[in-house]
């Protein structure tokens, strides 16, 4: 038996070697394929038959029922749906009634899921934000920020005292971190809370106008409590008189629970009419010697005893500060996830309209759908593919966040912090730009307020700023990448999000392969390995080059000056890394999709997402000969072709988002009788 096995093995090896030589010969003398040959590919022979129900089930997953419950409740209560024309004050009151109805009438209580089942909480948030973005933000302020700070930064005594009141909306509250002079730089906050050992109280003060708490959601009208971030000052017996223990958080009542009157020492002012989100009552808070019990210190990471002694399990101010902010990362997770929901909504409206709207056509023939024009496809199809990519990436983020809340694993905490910063910055910036593209793609009808692009654009715009300015967040991602780069060369352990750098630093930074640089076959270009390698190669080169530049400039400019000199390079690095993470998650989702037709549709969208981004940055790949001229041309042609293919299943792809007419609420996006809906609105 052994000789036959050896002979068989030798024959197999000979065949493998022969095939490899044959393939290599083809690569050295590549066959030029015109685009019309691509039409022979299986995906192009006929339009894909997509089972929308199965794709939607895969997309929306296990929390579909709770989202449908939200949609059904608001559909049954038309008086709670936000009208197109509404004043600031009316919108605020409506938003409050919407939240009360959701919790007390529909029986949907999001707060209990903030810690115990974050995935379900974010699913509710997505649905609520689709009804009215102001409602989504107000819910987030109440449960994720105010409620989340009490649960995550406080201890058992705080949960016992406040949980039920926050849950049932008896205790509406605020999250008072941002100040007039300090937003992103939280460690620079100036509000102070000084311990008074004689009365066993903290005295909260706003020392100057720059320290006024600003843009505080729920403060102007409805809030009764605030989590106030302030420097904790302890009395000492030296010449200074007090010691700064760093920024801590305190529960400060701001209005009487029964009369709703502002409490002594509290000044509340209305921030007024905003560009968007006018259903949220943002206010400004000033504190004049406001006394609160010592127990109102949220003391998970640091505590003060009755005799004024400070204790903490964390040894330094910086470590306590990092732990505090780490527990508040859920806000970023929610914004990234909610931004994708906005993109789904805008894309659904624009694409449904583009399928319906007909304009021009061949002589003496019917007009054609405007989505049949290549220019319209190039506006909307890569955006649709990106929406799917972002959906799976942010879903992955939510799952990692949920795991982090259960395990408290330190490595996972760092991973979620970096991933949430990058995805929040990248996704919200992309959505903000896409909202304008969608509006323009719908022409004059897109300018009508009833078709929602204006309100969506205005409401979403601030997503780029709150919970961390996007430019600042991208710098955090770049800083983490550089830290991991250093760890790699010092033999350290890389965390999950960054571990591809181990391979990329060794492999991708070598000279590009002159053979593979010329490969242009569709099978190769649509190979997930080629796509992911290309994304990671770009990130690795950017990382290596910026590390060299920082080292060089630090010698003459110092570390701060060098960072500022390389800032645009650093931002590009961060965006490149996040795009790599997004693509990896999209590829993973395609592979995990159980339904064949849905998997084929997702594969088309994934290929378009990847190749469109490679083509948009083709100069980078050409500069280092990673892609030869013939291959660049093939990428461009295939990207155009994939746009056309995705257009053929665009209706099914947007229908899989499962946003019914009463959710989109845009007459031009109604699935039937769109124009009659629109004409009725204007009075015909």
DONU-973489 format. One record per residue: z, x, y of N, C-alpha, C in turn. Coordinates in pm, whole numbers, plus 50000, padded with zeros to 5 digits. Each point is the difference from the previous one (the first is absolute). Last residue first. Layout:
ZXYZXYZXY
...
//
This chain:
496174464856965498814992049971500294989949889
503085035150199499994986450052498774991749973
501715046249864499695000050143499724986050054
501085006149538501065006650076499724999450151
496784984549689501114990550017501105006150086
496415027249876499624990550105501074989450023
500665031249650500015006950129499674990350113
499784985449552501395002850036500095005750141
495784994249818500564987050038501475001550037
497705038049842499594996450135500544986550042
500915016149559500615008450104499634995350139
499584982849509499864992850127500615007750118
501705020849569498964989650005500024993550138
502805036649904499095001949887498934989149992
502385021650448500224989149906498965000949889
500435028350401500255005449866500234989049898
499324993350477498805006949954500185005849860
503684977150219498884991149965498775007349948
505085015849944498915003150092498804991449962
504455004849766500034991350119498925003550104
502065018749556499105007150093499934992650135
502534979149671500625012850032499125007850098
498684958149819501144997350088500785012850032
496195001249702499624996850138501204998150091
500865031249575499354987050022499764997350148
500435045449698500504994950127499304986750029
499645035749624500624986849981500674994950127
497455041349845501225001050083500764986749998
495775003249793501095004949914501275002650080
495904988150211500644988349940501175004149911
497285033450191500914994150100500694987649944
496905021549717501065009650034500964994250105
496124975649869501005000149893501175009350036
496354998550296500684987149999501114999949895
497165037950024500974999450111500774986849999
496415021149710501204993749945501084998450108
495745018950105499624989749903501214992849938
500495037850296499624987950073499684988649904
500785042549826501254993350034499714987350079
496325026949897500574994349878501314992550027
497905023750354499204988449962500594993249876
501965039850140500244989750102499274987149962
499145038049744501254993649963500414989350102
496205026350092499744991549884501264992449958
500305032550339499254988450047499774990049887
501955040549882500944992250081499324987450054
497395031649770500814992249907501024991550076
497275029550246499204989249941500854991249909
502055038250189499674990250103499234988249941
500955036349719501234992750032499714989150102
496545029849897500224990549890501264991750024
499015034950300499024989250015500204989349893
502585038749972500424992150116499074988150020
498845031549675501114991649954500514991150113
496675032250090499434989449916501094990349952
501335038550257499254990050078499454988649915
504435023349813498705005250043499224989150074
505465007849941498914990549972498705005950056
503735025850035500534992249889498964989949954
499855034450368499084999149886500614993349878
501835004950456500505009549900499154999749873
498914972250372500375012750064500465010449900
499024954349873498825008550017500375013750057
503364967149954499565004449868498775009050009
501684980750399501025008749942499545005749867
497314967450210499935013050067501005009949944
499894953949868499085008749925499895013850064
502744956950061500475013550030499125010449932
499004954049957500475000450139500545013750039
498684991549548498855000750089500445001050147
503334994049676499395013349983498825001450096
502004958149982500855009750070499485014349985
497764965449773499894997550144500845010050078
500294999649529498785006650049499784997750149
503834979649783500015014649988498785006450066
500374952149986501095005750080499935015349999
497034977149718499614999050141501075005950090
500934997649543498955009950025499564999650147
503034967249861500645013249999498995010950030
498484955649946500735001550125500645013850011
497844989249594499035000450110500705002650133
502734992649630499365013249991498965001650110
502104958249945500905009750064499405014149998
497674966049773499984997450145500875010050074
500055001749532498695004450051499904997950150
503834983849780500005014750001498685005450054
500434953949929500795004150116500015015250013
497934981949624499214996850119500755004050127
502225006149579498825008750015499234997250128
505384994349921498804991849992498765008450032
504535018250023499704995749863498694992349984
501825041650335499604985950009499564995049862
501335046050124501034991249943499604985350000
497265035550190500195002949857500974990249934
499324997350467498754996649930500195001849850
503515014250275499954985449991498744995549926
500505046150094500984995749900499964984849979
497435018450345499435003749870500914995449887
501654994950433498894990749977499375002849863
503345029250153500584987149960498924989649972
498685042450163500605001649867500574986849949
498335001950443498945000049900500575001249859
503035003050359499444986449992498924999549891
501855042050105500974991749929499444985949979
497475029450261500005004449860500954991549916
499904993550465498774994749938499925004049853
503495018050253500244985849972498764993649938
499655045050141500924998649886500204985449963
497535009450386499255003949880500864998549876
502004993250421499114988849966499225003149872
502735034250173500814988949950499124988349957
497905037250206500545003549868500774988249940
498534996250442498874998749907500445003149858
503125007050340499774985649982498864997549902
500905044550125501084994749917499824985149971
497085021850304499745004949865501034994149902
500644992250454498904991949949499635003949858
503415025950217500394986149973498864991649944
500875049150136499294996049878500134985049971
502115020950380498645005450004499184995049881
504604989450020499254992350099498555004850008
502965023949725499814986449945499144991750095
501335042550147498985001049896499694986349940
503495003350316498695001950063498885000749898
504454997949841499634987450067498615001150062
501835039049792499704989549903499564987050066
498955046150256501204994249941499634988249911
496885029850237500384987450066501354994749953
497885041349832499885000550146500554987750070
500115005649520500355013450050499995000650152
498564961349748501465000950014500435013450059
495424989549880500414995950135501515001050021
498115011149567499405008450104500554996450138
501244974049628500595013349990499515009050113
498064957549959501394999050049500685013749996
495654996749818499994998750146501424999550057
499445000249529499605012950057500054999550153
500744960049771501135009049975499715013850059
496614968050006500994997250105501245008849981
496515003249679499555004950131501034997350109
500784984049555500005014750004499655005150139
499794953649929501385004849990500065015250010
495784978849984500674997350128501425005550001
497605002649598499455009350100500664998050136
501184970149658500505013549972499475010250099
498464954850019501415001050040500525014249983
495624991149844500074999650147501455001550048
499334996349539499475012750049500115000750152
501004959749787501105009749992499565013950044
496794964749984501064996550096501085010850002
496615004649678499475002250135501054996950106
501024991049547499955014550025499515002950142
499904955749853501375004250027500065015150028
495794981749878500474994050126501395005250037
498095012749582499305006250113500564995050132
501694979549617500475013850011499315007250115
498724955349880501265000950077500505014350016
494814985749953501075004749912501295001450082
495544988950162500924988849978501135003549902
496595031450108500564996050129500984988449986
497665015749611500915010250053500674995350129
496724972749807501145000649909501045010050051
495844996150225500924989050030501245000649913
497415045550125499804988149918501044989350031
499465046550175499774988350084499754987249921
501675057350026499894988149916499884987650087
500745045450160498654994350007499854987549914
504025026850027499724996350139498654993350014
501565019449588500464986350023499744995550143
498775044449901499304990749910500414985650029
502025037250224498634997550051499214990549911
505405002350097499075002849891498574996950046
504095015250337499354988449939498985004349894
504295030850105498674997550056499354988049932
505234998550007499055010349959498634996550058
503794971450040499805009550109499155011949959
501344963749703499114994950103499735010150110
503025011049628498644996949958499084996650117
504745011450045499455009949907498514998049975
502534970350276500125013250061499375010849911
500204955249844499035001650107500085013850064
503064985949655498655002849949499055003350114
504324988550122500115011349908498625004249952
500574961050264499795012450075500135012349910
500904954549864498615004149982499715013150073
504254976950029499845009549892498555003949972
502404969750340499325012450039499585008649882
502434957249981498834997650084499185012750021
504205002249751498924992849933498744998850086
503175042050094500294985949972498734992749961
501075053249913499344990950093500334985749961
502635049649933499514987849935499394990750104
500145056150041500864988250000499364988249928
498465047550110500344996049864500894987849991
497875022150387501325005549969500474995649861
495894985450190499895014449991501345006849976
499814952950046499075003649893499955015049982
502434980850360500714999149873499115004849885
498084996350426500925011449995500735000349866
497344963150082499115011849991500855012649987
502184959650092499615000849860499105012049974
501224991650443501205003549925499675001549852
496654984450281500235014350023501235004849925
499074954049989498965007449929500215015050014
502784971650249500364999849858498975007649917
499094994450457501155008949982500445000849855
496654969250118499495013850006501125010049979
501224954950030499255002449877499495014449996
502084986050393500995001249893499315003049867
497294990550367500565013550010501085002349894
498164957350041499035009149938500475014550009
502584967150217500104998749855499035009449928
499844996850473501235006849957500114999649848
496494976450195499775014450018501215008049955
500294952449996499125005349896499755015050012
504604975550146498685001850059499085007249900
504334970249870499485013550000498595000550057
502354959249971500385006249872499405014149987
497384974550366501384998549955500205004349855
495605005750200501075006350080501384998049941
495744981349844499735014350010501145007650068
499864952349958500305005949870499805015250002
498874969850362501275007250010500425006049866
496034972350037499855012650074501285008449999
499164953949817500085011749912500075013150077
499524957650226501275000149925500165012849918
495944993050236501125002050093501335000949927
496084990549749499905013450060501205002850090
499604957149811500275009949896500025014150058
498774964850284501444999849972500365010049892
495414995850107500765004350117501495000649972
497004982849670499945014650013500825005050118
499334951949855501195008049970499905015150022
497434955050070499575007849884500865012449976
500594970450373500274992349880499615007649874
499065016750443501395002149956500294992949869
495165018950140500764987650017501405002049942
496535032849966500785000950124500814987350027
496865006249637501195008049975500905001050121
495754979250021500984991349934501295007649968
496245023250185500704991850097501054991149938
498725037949675499324996650124500854991750094
501055021349561499844985450008499414995650133
501025045649901499094995949892499744985050001
503205020150295498625002750044498994995249895
504584996849891499714991350114498545001750043
501605028849669499824986349949499654990450113
501095044250116498724999749929499714985849948
504195008250193498954999650103498624999449936
503625004949713500084986850063498954998650110
500665041849777499184990549926500024986150061
502765035750169498585002250032499134989249935
504564998949895499834997450144498545001750041
501255011449558499954985550021499764996850147
500685045149883498714995249949499864985050026
504105019950106498955004850091498644994849958
503674990949721500074992050123498965004550102
500345024149588499534986349978500024992050130
501685045150001498564999549969499504985749994
504695008350072499185005250110498524997849974
503064987949660500194991450117499105004650113
500085026649615499254987549981500174990650118
502415041350005498565002150001499214987249988
504774998749974499585004750132498485001350007
501914989549586500074988550091499575004050141
500315034049671498904990849970499994988150095
503565031550027498735006050042498834990449980
504274985849854500045002450145498665005450049
500684994949537499764987150067499985001850151
501115037949742498624996049972499634987250074
504475015750010499125008450081498544996149985
503104977849725500274996750140499085007950092
499995010149543499254987850028500214995750145
502485036049839498605004050007499134988050037
504604992349925499765007650125498545003950016
501974955449749499585013549964499585007850125
501704952949913500525009050104499695014749966
498974955449762500465012649940500705009350098
498194955950121500764998149877500635013049950
497164998650384501194992150031500884998149876
495815021949953500935008350077501304992450027
496424977049802500625009249903501045008750070
497454972150270500884991949915500745008849900
496695020250262501164996750083501014992049918
495895009249801500815012350008501274997550082
496894965049978500605002149869500895012449998
497504990750389501064989949982500715002049866
496235026850084501115003850088501184990449983
496004989649778500655011649937501215004450083
497334967750187500714994149887500755010949923
497155013350342501264994850054500814992849892
495775017249876500855011050046501344994950052
496644969149869500605006649883500915011550042
497714976750344500834990649925500715007249885
496765022950253501314999450066500954990749925
495525002749850500675012949981501414999750057
497254962650075500445000749861500755013049973
498094995850417501074990049987500555000049859
496215026250098501245006250046501174990449987
495694984149906500425009549896501335006550038
498064972450320500464991949887500495009049886
498035021050366501294994350040500584991549886
495645017449956501015010649983501404995150038
496594968150074500205002949858500945012049975
498604983450453501004992149928500255004149855
496815020950326501224996950075501104994849908
495715008649829500685012650028501254998050086
497224962749901500615005049877500795012850026
497454982450348501194991749977500735004549872
495935021150103500995003550103501294992249980
496174990849727500695012349963501105003650100
498484949549900499585011250084500845012249968
500824957449805498885006749934499445011450085
503474970450144500555010249912498915006749917
499104963450295500165012650075500645010949914
496764960549810501415002450029500175013350072
495284975850056500805006149894501455001550046
495514964550107500885010650050500895005149888
495204978849871501344996350048500775012050052
494725002550046500914998249887501394996650053
495985013550256499734987249934500844997949873
500325049150156499174989850068499764987849910
504505027449908498565003049996499204988950067
504885002750184499475000749864498525003550004
504864982450323498715006949983499575000049853
504724984750011499375004050125498755008449970
504714969749788498625004449979499355002950134
505254993349756499195000950121498605005549967
503464996849661499544986950044498965001050113
502205038749824499234994049891499374986750043
502895022450296498755007549988499144995049886
504344981350069499104996350109498645006949982
503365011949702499564986249974499044995350109
501925042050063499025000249891499544985949965
503375006450336498745006250042498954999249890
504424983749909499354992150105498635005650032
502625024249695499604987249943499264991650103
501965040450142498815002349919499484987249939
504074998750238498885002250091498705002049922
503934995649744499754987750076498785001550090
501605037649760499424990049909499594987550076
502345032650237498635004449973499304990449904
504544993050086499234996950121498535003849978
503015011949665499844985550002499174995650120
501275045049969498924997049904499744985049996
503625014450251498755003550068498804997449910
504414995149831499594988650084498695002850071
501965034649743499614989149911499474988150081
501805036550236498785004249931499454988749915
504144992850208498905000050097498685004149935
504035001249741499594986350033498834999450095
501955041749897499354994749880499454986050030
502635019950327498665006049994499224994849881
504484986550039499214994450111498585005350001
503285017149694499404987349959499174993550109
502805040350037498575002049979499294987149959
504795012550101499294990450085498485000649979
503305029349793500324986549955499234989350078
499665046150118499414997949868500244986149947
502045015250403498604995850019499314997549866
504445015849980499964987150070498574995150015
500735043049823500394989649903499924986250062
499255037350278498894998349906500304989149898
503425011950300498924993450072498824997249906
503595025349839500414985950016498894992150068
499375046149958499924993749868500404985250007
500345026250394498604998349961499874993149865
504315011750165499414989050077498584997349953
503185022649634499505002950136499444987450066
502035001849541500715010150079499555001850144
500594956749645498905008850042500545009750105
502654965549821499585007249879498885009850032
503984983850349498644997149955499725007949873
504024986250423499695004449864498574996049965
503855005150448498654996949952499815005549859
504454982250317499405011049926498674995549938
503424973750266498895006550071499375011749928
503594967749862500515010350090498895008450064
499004964749689500844993950106500515010550098
495505013649756501274994249954500784994550119
494545006349909501095004550087501274992949955
494805014449765501054990350032501045006450091
494585003449754501025006450081501034989850045
496264989349717499805014550004501025007350087
500154951849929499585005449870499935015250001
501494964150346500625012749963499585005549865
499344967850460499344999649870500195013849936
503214975650374499195011849970499394998349860
503164968950168498604997050032499095012349993
504874999649942499284995649880498534996850027
503105010450352499585012149928499194996349874
499934965150410500965005449903499445012449929
498424989150503499774994349867501025006049903
498654995150573500925004249895499704992749869
497325015650480500114989349900500855005149884
498385018350465501345000849939500264988549903
495594995650180500975004950098501404999049939
494344999149853501404998449958500925006450105
494614977949941500875010050062501444996949962
494564986249832501454998849990500705011550072
494934969649953500655012750032501514997750004
495694972949719500875000950116500545014050019
496164964149717500485013750027500825000450127
498224961949649500705000850129500615014050020
495554977549724501205008249982500645002450135
495894977149956500984991749932501305007549973
496055019950192500854993250097500914989449939
496505037149855501294996949937500964992950096
496305028050252499954991449882501404997549948
499275020750420498594999349961499834990849880
504284988750284499455012349943498514998149971
504354978450327498764997449928499385013249956
505275002450090498894992550057498804998749908
504725019649976498915009650021498714993050044
505304984750081498794996749925498915010250032
505575006850003498864996650083498764998149912
505855004749991498764997749925498904995950097
505335024049964498924995250089498734998949918
505705003249907498615000449950499074994950109
504815000150042499555013949991498575001649953
502434954749867500395009050109499545014449974
497084961049769501395004549996500315009750114
496344957549971500095014649992501465004450012
498834951549795500105006850129500115015149978
499884962849669498805008350018499995006950138
503404970949760499384995950127498685007150027
502435009049587500024985650021499244995750125
500495046449866499444992949885499914985050023
499635038650387501034991949934499374991849888
497775047050144500134986250049501084992849920
499155046049921499454999350136500064985950059
502395037049602499684986050035499494999450144
499715042749664500524995650130499624985350021
500285042849608499734985750018500674995650130
498105051149876501174991350020499544985550011
498385055749853499654986050028501254991349999
498755055550126500494990949897499604985750038
499045056150153499644985850010500504992249877
502685045050158498634996149970499794985050004
504065024850114499805000349855498594995849960
502895021350449498854991949961499755001749850
504695004450306499065007249914498904990449954
503875005450443499374992349893499075009049920
502855018650342500584986649991499424991449890
499545048250195498894990450004500504985649990
502965038249967499574997550138498884989750009
503134995649572499535011950073499524995950138
501624971749627501075005250086499575012650073
497064954049824500545012949955501085004550098
496934951849833500855007550095500525012949937
495234976849867501415000049960500825008050101
494924972349954500805010050071501474998649958
494634985749842501424997749972500805011450063
495054977850131500705012349966501494996949982
496304961749900500655006950111500645012949950
497134950749869500025014249968500505007650123
500624946849817499775009150113500125014449953
499154947249819500355013149947499615010150107
501274947550098499055011150005500575011849923
500484940950075500555013249966498915010550022
499044955450094501454999050024500705013349970
494574980250138500945008849931501464997750037
495824977450184500654994649881501115008549941
497285009650428500354985849987500944997249883
498485045150138499844992350123500514985749987
499895033349630501075001650099499904990250115
497015008049602501054989849984501065000650110
497205044449954499614986949948501204991149973
499355041550354500814996149885499654985749957
498495033950364499094994149900500764995149876
502995032350267498774993850050499124995449885
505235019350192499264996649878498814991250038
502325036450332499934985649971499174997849874
500835042950227500624996949871500014985149969
498405019750415499145004849892500524996649863
502524990750399498914990649979499095004249884
505005016849967499025000150109498874990549966
503965003949719500385009050109499045000250118
501814964149624498675004550040500205009050122
503684986749587499575000950139498555004350011
504504982349655498555002650008499564999450145
504645009049692499584995050131498555004050019
503564991349554498955008050064499644993350132
504974997649735498714993950034499015010850042
505074998549919499235000049875498644993250020
503525010750336499704985949965499264998749867
501395042850165501124991450042499784985649955
496735035849943501034999349896501164990950037
494665001550125501264999050073501124998549896
494525019150007501144994349930501265000550087
494624995750143501165009150001501194993349934
494384997850048501104991749946501205009349982
494894999950295501165006349937500994989449951
494365009950154501104990349988501165006549925
495725022250056501095002950093501144989949997
495745023849663500594987850057501235003450083
496985030049731500235001450143500604987650065
498655003749538501155008850019500325002150148
496154975449864501224992349981501245008750021
494795000450141501055010149988501374993249989
496114973350060499805007949878501145009949978
500634973750387499514991549894499915007849870
502335002350532499865006149868499564989649897
500874990550472499535013850007499795006649864
501474954250038498955001150101499415014150003
502054986049536500494999750138498845002150097
500964984049439499165005350108500664998550137
502254981249612499855014549992499285005450123
502084953149790499975006350133500005015249988
499074951649740500035014049956499825008450126
501854945749892499045009550058500215013849940
501164943649845500395012950056498835008750044
502394948149815498765006950041500365012950073
502764966949685500225012450075498665006650034
500074959649763501134997350089500295012150090
496614996449637499645000050143501114995150091
499945009849507499704986050036499704998050148
500915044449818499114993449905499614986050046
503275025450236498655005450023499004992449915
504464989149936499594995950133498625005050037
502025013449586499644985749999499494995350136
501585045949958498814996949920499594985350011
503935024950210498804995950074498854994649915
504555015549844500224993050125498714993950058
500025027149597500814987949979500074991650127
497905042250025499194990649922500754986949981
502285035450204498994994250090499144989849927
503235024449756500674990850093499014993450095
498535034049692500264987149937500624990050097
497385037350251500645000749869500354985949953
495915021250354501404996049989500535001649859
495465008550118500815009950072501494996649996
496664972149784499685013749960500895010550067
500414951950091500125002249855499855014849964
499464986750454501364996449957500195003549852
495715005350183500905010350052501444997249957
496654968249891499865012349922500945011050047
499714958950243500664998449871499975012749917
497745002050413501404996450022500744998949866
495465010749939500615009050098501484996950021
497394973849691499785014049966500745009450094
500324952250068500425003549864499855014849967
498984980350444501224993549950500475006049868
495895014650194501135004050085501304994649942
496014986549793500315014049972501175005150081
498344956650082500655000549870500415014249965
497464994450381501344994550022500804999849871
495495013449980500825010150067501424994950022
496884970149812500225011249910500895010650061
498614964150270500984995649902500325011149901
496595007450310501304999950068501114995849904
495524997849854500535013650000501345001050070
498054957949729500135004050141500645013850001
498154983149597500174987250070500085002450151
499885036849708498674993750004500054986550071
504005024249918499225006150107498604994450012
502784986049643500534994950127499215005750117
499005016349566499594986050015500434994350134
501395043849890498544999650013499534985750025
504575006749904499655004850135498504999550024
501654990549568500314989150094499585003850141
499635033349683499014989749971500214987950091
503135034850013498785003750072498874990149972
504104993849770500224998650144498715003050077
500075007449538499924985750029500194997650150
500525043849845498614995949980499824985350035
504405019750004499185002450119498554995749984
504714988549771498614999149955499055001950120
504825006450042499924997449856498574999649946
501115006850475500545010749918499694997949852
498334968450307499845012550075500475012049916
500224951649888499055008849933499865013650068
502754963650163500555003949869499075009549926
498734980250420500995010750013500515004849865
496724962650089499525013649976501105010549990
499404946449901500995008450067499695014749973
497984946349973499585013949975500925009150080
499854950249995500905006549905499585014049961
498294963750313499205004049884500845007249895
502274985950389499294988349947499185003649877
502615033350234500894988649974499304988049937
497625041950110501255003349931500774987549957
495904996150247499715007949880501275001949916
500394979450424499374991349901499755007249869
501615024950368501034990849951499444991049890
496965027850220500885007849915501124991349940
497054980250311499265003849880500915007549902
501674989750425499974988249914499245002749870
500045034050323501364998349948500064987849906
495995007750228500215010749902501394998849935
498914971250358499264996349879500265010349889
501745009350423500744989249936499334995449872
497815032850257501285005249950500794989249927
496014987950220499715007749878501295005649940
500204977550414499734990549891499775007549868
500515025850389501264993549965499834990149885
496105021950169500955009649942501274992949952
495694969150016500675008850096500985009349926
495264978749811501444997849998500655009950096
495054985149741500535001150136501484996249999
497855000749586499295010750070500585002150139
503304980849619498744996150065499365011850073
503314998849552499895004950137498674995850062
502984973449619498905009650010499765003550146
503174967149836500535013750002498895010550002
499214952649970500705002150128500605013950011
497824984449596499075004050106500675002350135
501484999349485500704998050126499115004450116
498735004449540500574986650001500714996750130
498125042849922498894990649999500524985650004
503095035149964499464999050136498784990850007
502005007149574500994994350092499404998350140
497445021449665500074985449981500994993750097
499605047549989498794993750054500074984849992
503525024749802500005001750147498814992750061
500155001849537501054991050048500115000850152
497165029949776499414986550005501014989950052
501535043449926499094999750115499364986350014
502705007949629500844999050120499134999950125
497835005449581500614986850012500814998750128
497975042049870499044990350052500654986550027
501665044049816500644992650108499064990050067
498845031549633501094991349954500644991750110
494935018850076501055003449906501094989649983
495725010550282501234994150054501195001049906
495565017949882500355004550135501404995350039
498094985649591500295014449992500485005250136
498564955749980501255001349923500415014649990
495864990150196501104996150089501345001549930
496125007149748500175010950097501164996950093
498784966849694500615011449930500235011850094
497794961950172501364996449962500715011749933
495395003550113500875000950117501454997249964
495845019849725500944989049980501065001050109
494775018449998501415003350019500834987449980
494925023149898500704987249989501505002950004
495685029450210501184999249914500564985849999
494795010250088501274998850071501134999049900
495805026549835500274986350043501325000050074
498005040749888499014991549935500174985450041
502755039250124499034994650095499024990449937
503595025649782500644991550099498994993250092
498635031649653500484987149949500554990950107
496195035350132501385001049953500514986249958
495735009550204500014998549856501425000949943
498905006650463499954985849967500024997649849
499665043050203501384995349987500044985449961
495965022050104500415001949862501424995349977
498084999950432499584988449922500335001749852
500895034650326500984989149998499564988449912
498325049649878499904991250115500944988249984
500505049849786499944985749971499834992050126
499285052949784500134992350123499804985249969
501895040449675498914990550016500244992050128
501765051949889500304985750010498764991650022
501385047649806498714994750049500144985050013
503805022849878499365011150071498644996050055
502464969149738500685002150127499355011250081
498454990549562499674988950091500625002250137
501085030149660498615001850041499574989250098
504224996749800500005010350102498595002750050
500594970149641500484994150126499955010350112
498895014849568498994990650049500404994050134
503065027649775498905008150053498924991050059
503614979149782500435006050126498895008250064
499324981349571500004989650105500385006050135
500225028249626498604996650031499924989750112
504235011649828499445011150080498594996850042
502074969749708500644999450132499425010750092
498624999949550499434988750073500564999050141
501805032349711498625003650035499354988950082
504314992349823500065009550111498605003950046
500364972749621500434992750119500015009150122
499125019549581498874992050045500344992350128
503435024449789499025009250061498804992450054
503274976049759500525004150131499015009150072
499024987049556499894988750092500455003650140
500605031749660498574998650032499804988850100
504335006149833499645011050091498554998950042
501574969349682500624997550131499625010750099
498665005849551499224989350065500564996950137
502315031949736498725005050049499184989450070
504214986749801500125008150121498675005350050
500504975149584500004991850121500005008550126
//
